[in-house]
Amino acid sequence: MYLFFAVGGAALIFTIGQYALWGRYGTKIGVQARKAYFDALLRQEVGYHDEKNSGTLNTQMVSNTLYISNGMGTKYGFLLQQLITFFTGFGLAFYYSWRMALVLLACLPVLVCVGLIQAKLFMNAGKETDPFTDAGSFSNEILLNIRI
């Protein structure tokens, strides 16, 4: 019974460390992406800024770099954790009961098909534009034009 508590405590410590370190890494990547995005905006011609609203540019910059930060941070760490868990689980299954592992391996194509369907649904859901871009640009313009 103490072994289960030890494994649970170790998993808790490693999970907290994983999210802290990958979160910090994602934040650093997001800051670098924001700087590069801002530099790219500054290199644009003047006509580009006449066509685009400054609030929209600001909101798009923040939301796009947030997507990069989230994708390269804790989500990447979670993906790495799940892959290691998957392969370690199959390794242990083959070590302890190779017959049962072959049964699980036969179910793997069904799991892959379900995963592909889910990924396709998520990708189609993200094709719409961000609904908060217009609201963010509008609120940004209002806050910038307040005179004290």
TORDRENMI-482577 format. One line per field, with one value per residue (C-alpha): z, x, y. Coordinates in steps of 0.1 Angstrom, whole numbers. Example, Ala and Ser with C-alpha at 12.3 -4.5 7.8 and 13.67 -1.06 7.14 Angstrom:
2
w = 78; 71
u = 123; 137
v = -45; -11
***
This chain:
148
w = 0; 7; -28; -43; -22; -32; -69; -65; -47; -73; -101; -84; -80; -116; -130; -112; -124; -159; -161; -144; -167; -200; -190; -186; -219; -236; -221; -234; -269; -268; -258; -286; -311; -300; -305; -340; -348; -337; -357; -388; -382; -380; -413; -432; -455; -443; -465; -446; -414; -432; -442; -408; -375; -348; -323; -347; -352; -315; -307; -335; -323; -288; -297; -323; -300; -272; -295; -301; -264; -255; -283; -275; -237; -216; -245; -260; -226; -223; -257; -248; -215; -233; -259; -233; -213; -244; -254; -218; -213; -243; -233; -199; -214; -237; -208; -185; -209; -245; -255; -239; -255; -289; -282; -273; -304; -325; -311; -320; -355; -340; -316; -343; -365; -336; -329; -366; -366; -335; -349; -381; -361; -341; -372; -389; -358; -358; -393; -382; -374; -338; -326; -301; -326; -335; -299; -288; -315; -306; -269; -277; -298; -270; -243; -264; -272; -236; -227; -191
u = 0; 29; 42; 10; 13; 50; 42; 13; 35; 62; 37; 24; 58; 68; 35; 39; 75; 65; 38; 60; 90; 70; 49; 80; 94; 61; 62; 97; 88; 57; 77; 101; 73; 56; 89; 93; 56; 60; 92; 74; 45; 70; 86; 53; 45; 24; -5; -8; -14; -40; -60; -58; -71; -45; -67; -72; -35; -28; -55; -43; -7; -17; -40; -16; 14; -8; -16; 21; 29; 2; 11; 48; 44; 23; 5; 38; 48; 15; 19; 54; 41; 13; 36; 60; 31; 18; 51; 60; 26; 29; 64; 52; 23; 45; 68; 41; 16; 25; -8; -29; -6; -13; -51; -45; -24; -52; -75; -50; -63; -97; -81; -61; -93; -111; -82; -80; -118; -114; -84; -103; -133; -110; -92; -125; -137; -107; -112; -136; -121; -115; -148; -129; -107; -134; -144; -108; -100; -132; -124; -88; -99; -122; -96; -70; -93; -104; -93; -86
v = 0; 24; 17; 32; 63; 66; 62; 87; 112; 109; 113; 145; 160; 152; 165; 198; 201; 192; 219; 245; 239; 235; 265; 286; 273; 282; 317; 323; 311; 333; 364; 357; 352; 384; 404; 389; 396; 432; 436; 422; 447; 476; 465; 467; 495; 525; 514; 482; 501; 523; 492; 475; 488; 492; 474; 445; 442; 443; 417; 394; 397; 388; 359; 344; 345; 330; 301; 296; 298; 273; 249; 249; 249; 227; 210; 199; 185; 167; 152; 140; 125; 107; 92; 80; 65; 48; 31; 22; 7; -15; -25; -36; -53; -74; -81; -94; -110; -110; -126; -99; -73; -88; -84; -48; -43; -56; -29; -2; 5; 13; 38; 54; 59; 74; 97; 108; 116; 136; 155; 163; 176; 199; 211; 220; 238; 261; 274; 301; 334; 344; 360; 381; 399; 424; 429; 433; 458; 478; 479; 488; 518; 529; 527; 545; 574; 581; 617; 625
***
